[in-house]
Amino acid sequence: MTLQAEMLQIGKQARAASRTLARATTNQKNNVLEEIARQLDQQREQLLIANNKDLAAGKDKGLDSALLDRLALNDARIVGMIEGLQQIASLSDPIGEITDLKYQPSGIRVGKMRVPLGVVGIIYESRPNVTADAAALCLKSGNATILRGGSEAINSNQAIAKCIGAGLQAAGLPSDAVQVIATTDRAAVGELIRMAEYVDVIIPRGGKGLIERVSNEARVPVIKHLDGICHTFIDDKADFAKAIEVAFNAKTQRYGTCNTMETLLVAKDIAATILPPLAEKYIKVGVELRGCVATQAILANIKLATEEDWQTEYLAPILSIRVVEDMDAAIQHISQYSSQHTDVIITEDWSRAMRFLTEVDSSSVMVNASSRFADGFEYGLGAEIGISTDKFHARGPVGLEGLTSQKFVVLGDGHIRQ
């Protein structure tokens, strides 16, 4: 069988399974998540053996330590996958919810019902735990899913796929509801993102190169974000102690995430006062600072920030700093350079805070809080399948509701249109 024929078969199977899932009860979906969790618990040894094969192959290929860390499974990460499944099982089921049901002048009642998207294709790299997390979110939201992990995690992903398949079988739901593509052929991605007849949406999770490729080549709608160039603006009406803690956390709590601050903007009138103690904290933990000319005048021995720095998602202990005239200048900088992921203002002036919330056009906009909170779990979604900076269909962290759509429902009693 050719790769194209194989992918089409996977698509047909997913479409058929999606119809069964769409009518599955909440109890059925929760049972399958609990069954998958049990399978992962029982197969810990096999999961670790498979993962060790991937780690050995990764070392042979020269993968760097950060990639190997993302690839690695251990007891704690397996426990995390199990707990994630159990948490998703505990979430409210959005499917079938009817809202905005109102009588119309004709006597009919019109509302909206939340329904699954259908078939979700997810393309991701490195982290094998995404296999379990993505499958769980799709199953709870009534969607069939086709998962294509990175070649570096092929053994780990297939081992997790066996647990998912056993869980589906034990719970009486079709095994085709979650299909993990077994081939490492990169052409499989090209086939998946063009199967508009069988796939309703594609979600890429990984590096910028992968997401750009999917965005450029897909014939299926894509939910994605390219960059996480997140800003924190310290207003001249900020509480200094609060500002220092928030700005420090936004950069250093974790470096390699899309919601980590990459550019710090500071109002001119307070820059000379707040930057030295903040810089001292950054330098103490090994953060390299790059600043504009005004920043260099305050902080000696830091590199001059270039135009490229304002456009860079470092994902590393590097921070660019710009002193700005006022909030207007801060908003202008964000408008020019932000990736529309997450942007923050630190201020005690509520009218300025509200203006910032209104005028900054990002998927998450925050007041006096670290950008690291831009996360589905922290937002109370239970979990997320990714973050979207698009404006259609979902925006921000994509949880269960983001994996659904709505259809109009009309309730009548023999009504006819006059």
ABEGO torsion letter per residue (X at the ends): XBAAAAAAAAAAAAAAAAAAAAABBAAAAAAAAAAAAAAAAAAAAAAAAAAAAAAAAAAAAGBBAAAAAAABBBAAAAAAAAAAAAAAAABBBABGBBBGBBBBAAGBBBBBBBBBAGBBBBBBBGBAAAAAAAAAAAAAAGBBBBBBBBAAAAAAAAAAAAAAAAAAAAAGBBAAABBBBABABAAAAAAAAABAAABABBBBBEBAAAAAAAAAABABBBBBBABBBBBBBBBAABBAAAAAAAAAAAAAABAABAABBABBBBBAAAAAAAAAAAAAAAAAAGBBBBBBAAAAAABBGBBBBBAAAAABBAGBBBBBBBBBABAAAAAAAAAAABAGABBBBBBABAAAAAAAAAABBBABBBBGBBAAABBAAAAGAGBBAEBBABAOABBEBBBAAAABBBBBBBBBBGBBBX
